[in-house]
């Protein structure tokens, strides 16, 4: 499979030969066909101006396609009432867009209230989601947006988007407005959150590292939204489909692959008898080759212990990591 298209009649989001042309003749998207897998996070990435945000906004009809169809849960969005459509699609944008004169609890409960949920149910759902995104409801619920940090506002934005249990979640550069340290922390927390909620998510980013860190699959777009490759991160990095993708992912793609390649148990060497495992660098067997390499580079022993909980399973050397990475090509 070359990864350029997937076919799934039950795809929760489907683009069928979608194009967008503006009145001045500008073509933002041309003949895009793409199916998203249920419960996965799909990343749209490509150079500036390639139409990735336009593609995302056609899902909730903030942008109307000129031709082709966009389907959500089997329904052509062009035939749906746009207000009702947007109430069942979560939407997170770069600058959050919280209502400044509403409390955090009021912001999160916006869509459930519009849908006529009972007050007690809105409160219960709001508190549940604030806890899910790592914000204590008692502490943060009564606060206003200006009393929060950028990272906290972004978490509230995610909670608000999930409030009515949407069919899909759209995210447009959601973490780019915060500093790099907070961004990495938010990405890690969001990845853990997605493991819990398993929503079908379409995320736009310009950051390849973010795409690799978060995406179950990555769709690389060129000018006019032309799809170049659609694959899982490890496969994309190991085998770019063409020269455009190869140049886009960069010469350091092998290093990026370390972060999406699990530690293989069959690559472990027996524990050396001369060195007790308690005094050297260690990494979890659930980690990646990048985790192992980072721990190894900070050690003096020339190897790193791989553990399952507290139990040491074996060790990895630099050669082992190199071989494991190249074995993963297969």
C-alpha positions as CSV (number, residue, x, y, z in Angstrom):
1,X,0.0,0.0,0.0
2,X,1.5,3.4,-1.0
3,X,-0.6,5.2,1.6
4,X,-1.9,7.9,-0.7
5,X,-5.6,6.9,-0.1
6,X,-7.6,4.7,2.1
7,X,-11.0,3.3,1.3
8,X,-13.5,2.7,4.1
9,X,-17.2,3.0,3.5
10,X,-17.7,3.7,7.2
11,X,-15.1,6.5,7.4
12,X,-16.3,9.2,9.8
13,X,-14.8,11.9,7.6
14,X,-14.6,11.5,3.9
15,X,-13.4,13.9,1.2
16,X,-14.7,12.9,-2.3
17,X,-12.9,14.8,-5.1
18,X,-13.2,18.0,-3.2
19,X,-12.0,21.3,-4.7
20,X,-12.2,24.9,-3.6
21,X,-11.9,27.8,-6.1
22,X,-12.4,31.4,-5.2
23,X,-14.0,34.1,-7.3
24,X,-10.6,35.7,-8.2
25,X,-9.5,32.4,-9.7
26,X,-7.4,31.2,-6.8
27,X,-7.5,27.4,-6.4
28,X,-7.0,26.5,-2.7
29,X,-7.8,22.8,-3.0
30,X,-8.0,20.7,-6.1
31,X,-9.5,17.2,-6.3
32,X,-8.8,15.9,-2.8
33,X,-10.0,12.4,-2.0
34,X,-9.2,11.2,1.5
35,X,-10.8,8.9,4.1
36,X,-10.1,9.3,7.8
37,X,-10.1,6.2,10.1
38,X,-12.5,6.1,13.0
39,X,-10.9,6.8,16.4
40,X,-7.6,8.0,14.9
41,X,-5.9,11.4,14.9
42,X,-5.1,12.4,11.3
43,X,-2.6,15.2,10.7
44,X,-2.8,17.5,7.7
45,X,0.7,19.0,7.0
46,X,2.3,20.8,4.2
47,X,4.0,24.1,3.3
48,X,2.3,27.4,3.9
49,X,-0.5,28.1,1.5
50,X,-1.1,24.5,0.6
51,X,-4.7,24.6,1.6
52,X,-4.6,22.5,4.8
53,X,-6.7,24.9,6.9
54,X,-9.2,25.2,4.0
55,X,-9.6,21.5,3.9
56,X,-10.3,21.4,7.7
57,X,-12.8,24.2,7.6
58,X,-14.8,22.5,4.8
59,X,-15.7,19.8,7.3
60,X,-17.8,22.2,9.4
61,X,-18.8,24.4,6.5
62,X,-16.8,27.5,7.6
63,X,-15.6,27.1,4.0
64,X,-17.9,25.7,1.3
65,X,-16.4,23.4,-1.4
66,X,-16.8,24.5,-5.0
67,X,-17.1,20.8,-6.1
68,X,-17.0,17.4,-4.6
69,X,-18.4,16.2,-1.3
70,X,-17.4,16.2,2.3
71,X,-19.1,13.6,4.4
72,X,-19.3,13.4,8.2
73,X,-20.6,10.1,9.5
74,X,-22.0,9.3,6.1
75,X,-23.9,12.6,5.7
76,X,-23.0,15.2,3.1
77,X,-22.3,18.3,5.1
78,X,-23.7,20.5,2.3
79,X,-27.1,19.1,3.1
80,X,-26.8,19.7,6.9
81,X,-27.9,22.7,8.8
82,X,-24.6,24.5,9.4
83,X,-25.5,25.5,13.0
84,X,-26.6,22.0,14.0
85,X,-23.5,20.6,12.2
86,X,-21.1,22.8,14.1
87,X,-22.7,21.9,17.4
88,X,-21.8,18.2,16.9
89,X,-18.3,18.9,15.6
90,X,-15.7,20.0,18.2
91,X,-13.4,22.8,17.0
92,X,-10.2,24.0,18.6
93,X,-8.3,26.9,17.1
94,X,-4.8,28.4,17.6
95,X,-5.9,31.3,19.9
96,X,-8.6,29.3,21.7
97,X,-11.4,31.9,21.3
98,X,-12.8,31.6,24.8
99,X,-15.7,34.0,25.8
100,X,-13.9,36.5,28.0
101,X,-17.0,37.4,30.1
102,X,-17.9,33.8,30.9
103,X,-16.2,31.6,33.5
104,X,-14.2,28.5,32.6
105,X,-17.2,26.4,33.6
106,X,-19.5,28.6,31.5
107,X,-17.2,28.3,28.5
108,X,-16.9,24.5,28.6
109,X,-20.7,24.2,29.0
110,X,-21.5,26.4,26.0
111,X,-22.6,23.8,23.5
112,X,-24.4,21.5,26.0
113,X,-26.5,24.5,27.2
114,X,-27.3,25.4,23.6
115,X,-28.5,21.8,23.1
116,X,-30.8,22.1,26.0
117,X,-29.1,19.8,28.4
118,X,-30.4,20.0,32.1
119,X,-28.2,22.2,34.3
120,X,-27.1,19.3,36.5
121,X,-26.0,17.4,33.4
122,X,-24.1,20.4,32.1
123,X,-22.3,20.8,35.4
124,X,-21.4,17.2,35.7
125,X,-20.1,17.0,32.1
126,X,-18.1,20.3,32.6
127,X,-16.4,19.1,35.8
128,X,-15.7,15.7,34.2
129,X,-13.9,17.3,31.3
130,X,-12.0,19.8,33.3
131,X,-10.6,16.9,35.4
132,X,-9.8,15.1,32.1
133,X,-7.7,17.9,30.8
134,X,-5.9,18.3,34.1
135,X,-7.7,21.3,35.6
136,X,-9.3,21.1,39.1
137,X,-13.0,22.1,38.6
138,X,-13.3,23.6,42.0
139,X,-10.2,25.8,41.5
140,X,-10.5,26.7,37.8
141,X,-14.2,26.4,37.1
142,X,-15.1,29.9,38.6
143,X,-12.1,31.7,37.0
144,X,-12.3,33.8,33.9
145,X,-10.0,33.4,30.8
146,X,-7.8,36.4,31.6
147,X,-6.9,34.6,34.9
148,X,-5.4,31.6,33.1
149,X,-2.1,31.0,31.5
150,X,-1.9,30.3,27.7
151,X,-1.5,26.6,28.3
152,X,-4.5,26.5,30.7
153,X,-6.7,28.4,28.2
154,X,-5.8,25.9,25.5
155,X,-6.8,23.1,27.8
156,X,-10.2,24.8,28.4
157,X,-10.6,25.1,24.6
158,X,-10.1,21.3,24.2
159,X,-12.5,20.6,27.1
160,X,-15.1,22.9,25.4
161,X,-14.7,21.2,22.1
162,X,-15.3,17.8,23.7
163,X,-18.3,18.9,25.9
164,X,-21.1,17.6,23.8
165,X,-19.3,14.4,22.9
166,X,-18.8,15.4,19.2
167,X,-18.7,12.9,16.3
168,X,-15.3,14.4,15.2
169,X,-12.9,17.0,16.5
170,X,-11.2,19.6,14.3
171,X,-8.0,21.2,15.5
172,X,-6.3,24.1,13.6
173,X,-2.8,24.8,14.8
174,X,-4.0,24.2,18.4
175,X,-0.7,24.4,20.3
176,X,1.3,26.9,18.2
177,X,0.4,30.0,20.2
178,X,2.2,28.7,23.4
179,X,5.9,28.6,24.2
180,X,7.9,25.4,23.2
181,X,8.1,24.0,26.7
182,X,4.4,24.3,27.3
183,X,3.7,23.1,23.8
184,X,5.5,19.8,24.4
185,X,3.7,19.3,27.7
186,X,0.3,20.0,26.1
187,X,1.1,17.6,23.2
188,X,2.0,14.8,25.7
189,X,-1.1,15.5,27.7
190,X,-3.3,15.6,24.6
191,X,-1.8,12.3,23.4
192,X,-2.7,10.7,26.7
193,X,-6.2,12.3,26.5
194,X,-6.8,10.8,23.1
195,X,-5.9,7.4,24.4
196,X,-8.8,7.8,26.7
197,X,-11.5,9.4,24.5
198,X,-10.4,7.9,21.1
199,X,-12.1,10.6,19.0
200,X,-11.8,10.9,15.3
201,X,-9.6,14.0,15.0
202,X,-8.4,16.1,12.1
203,X,-5.5,18.3,13.1
204,X,-3.7,20.9,11.0
205,X,-0.1,21.8,11.9
206,X,3.0,23.2,10.1
207,X,5.3,21.4,12.6
208,X,6.5,18.0,11.5
209,X,7.7,17.0,15.0
210,X,4.2,17.7,16.3
211,X,2.7,15.6,13.5
212,X,5.0,12.7,14.2
213,X,4.4,13.0,18.0
214,X,0.6,13.1,17.8
215,X,-0.6,11.6,14.6
216,X,-1.9,8.1,14.0
217,X,-1.6,9.0,10.3
218,X,-0.1,11.9,8.5
219,X,-1.5,13.4,5.2
220,X,1.2,15.4,3.4
221,X,-0.3,18.0,1.1
222,X,1.4,20.0,-1.7
223,X,0.2,23.2,-3.4
224,X,-3.6,23.3,-4.0
225,X,-4.1,20.6,-1.4
226,X,-2.8,17.8,-3.6
227,X,-2.3,14.7,-1.5
228,X,1.2,13.3,-1.7
229,X,1.2,10.6,0.9
230,X,-1.1,9.4,3.7
231,X,0.5,7.0,6.1
232,X,1.4,6.2,9.7
233,X,4.4,8.3,10.9
234,X,6.9,5.5,11.1
235,X,6.1,4.3,7.5
236,X,6.1,7.9,6.2
237,X,9.5,8.6,7.6
238,X,10.9,5.3,6.5
239,X,9.6,5.4,3.0
240,X,8.7,8.9,1.5
241,X,6.4,8.3,-1.5
242,X,8.2,10.9,-3.7
243,X,10.8,13.6,-3.8
244,X,8.4,16.2,-2.5
245,X,7.7,14.2,0.7
246,X,11.4,13.3,1.0
247,X,12.4,17.0,1.0
248,X,9.5,18.0,3.2
249,X,10.3,15.5,6.0
250,X,14.0,16.4,5.8
251,X,17.3,14.6,5.9
252,X,17.0,13.9,9.6
253,X,13.9,11.7,9.1
254,X,15.9,8.7,10.5
255,X,16.3,10.6,13.8
256,X,12.6,11.4,13.9
257,X,11.8,7.7,13.3
258,X,13.5,6.9,16.6
259,X,10.6,8.7,18.4
260,X,7.9,6.5,16.7
261,X,9.7,3.1,16.8
262,X,9.0,1.0,19.9
263,X,11.8,-0.8,21.8
264,X,11.8,-4.4,20.4
265,X,12.1,-7.0,23.2
266,X,14.0,-9.3,20.8
267,X,16.8,-6.8,20.4
268,X,17.7,-6.8,24.1
269,X,21.0,-8.3,25.3
270,X,21.3,-10.2,28.6
271,X,22.2,-8.1,31.7
272,X,25.9,-7.8,32.1
273,X,27.0,-9.7,35.2
274,X,29.7,-7.1,36.1
275,X,27.4,-4.1,36.4
276,X,24.4,-4.0,38.7
277,X,21.3,-2.6,36.8
278,X,20.3,-0.3,39.7
279,X,23.2,2.1,39.1
280,X,22.9,2.8,35.4
281,X,20.6,4.6,33.0
282,X,17.3,2.8,32.5
283,X,14.2,3.1,30.2
284,X,10.8,1.5,30.2
285,X,10.1,-1.3,27.7
286,X,7.0,0.7,26.7
287,X,9.2,3.6,25.5
288,X,10.8,4.3,22.1
289,X,14.2,3.9,20.6
290,X,14.5,7.7,21.1
291,X,14.0,7.3,24.8
292,X,16.6,4.5,24.9
293,X,19.1,6.6,22.9
294,X,18.6,9.7,25.1
295,X,19.1,7.6,28.3
296,X,22.2,5.9,26.8
297,X,23.8,9.2,25.8
298,X,23.6,10.4,29.4
299,X,25.2,7.2,30.8
300,X,28.8,6.2,31.2
301,X,28.3,2.5,30.8
302,X,27.8,2.4,27.0
303,X,24.4,0.6,27.4
304,X,21.0,1.3,28.9
305,X,18.8,-1.0,31.0
306,X,15.3,-1.7,29.6
307,X,12.8,-2.4,32.4
308,X,9.3,-3.7,32.7
309,X,8.2,-1.8,35.8
310,X,10.9,-2.5,38.3
311,X,12.1,-5.7,36.6
312,X,15.2,-5.4,34.3
313,X,14.7,-7.3,31.1
314,X,18.0,-6.6,29.3
315,X,20.2,-3.9,27.9
316,X,20.6,-2.0,24.6
317,X,23.9,-0.7,23.1
318,X,24.2,1.9,20.4
319,X,24.7,-0.9,17.8
320,X,21.5,-2.5,19.0
321,X,19.5,0.7,18.6
322,X,21.0,1.2,15.1
323,X,20.1,-2.4,14.1
324,X,16.6,-2.1,15.6
325,X,15.8,1.0,13.6
326,X,16.9,-0.5,10.3
327,X,15.0,-3.7,11.1
328,X,11.8,-1.6,11.5
329,X,12.1,-0.7,7.8
330,X,10.6,-4.1,7.0
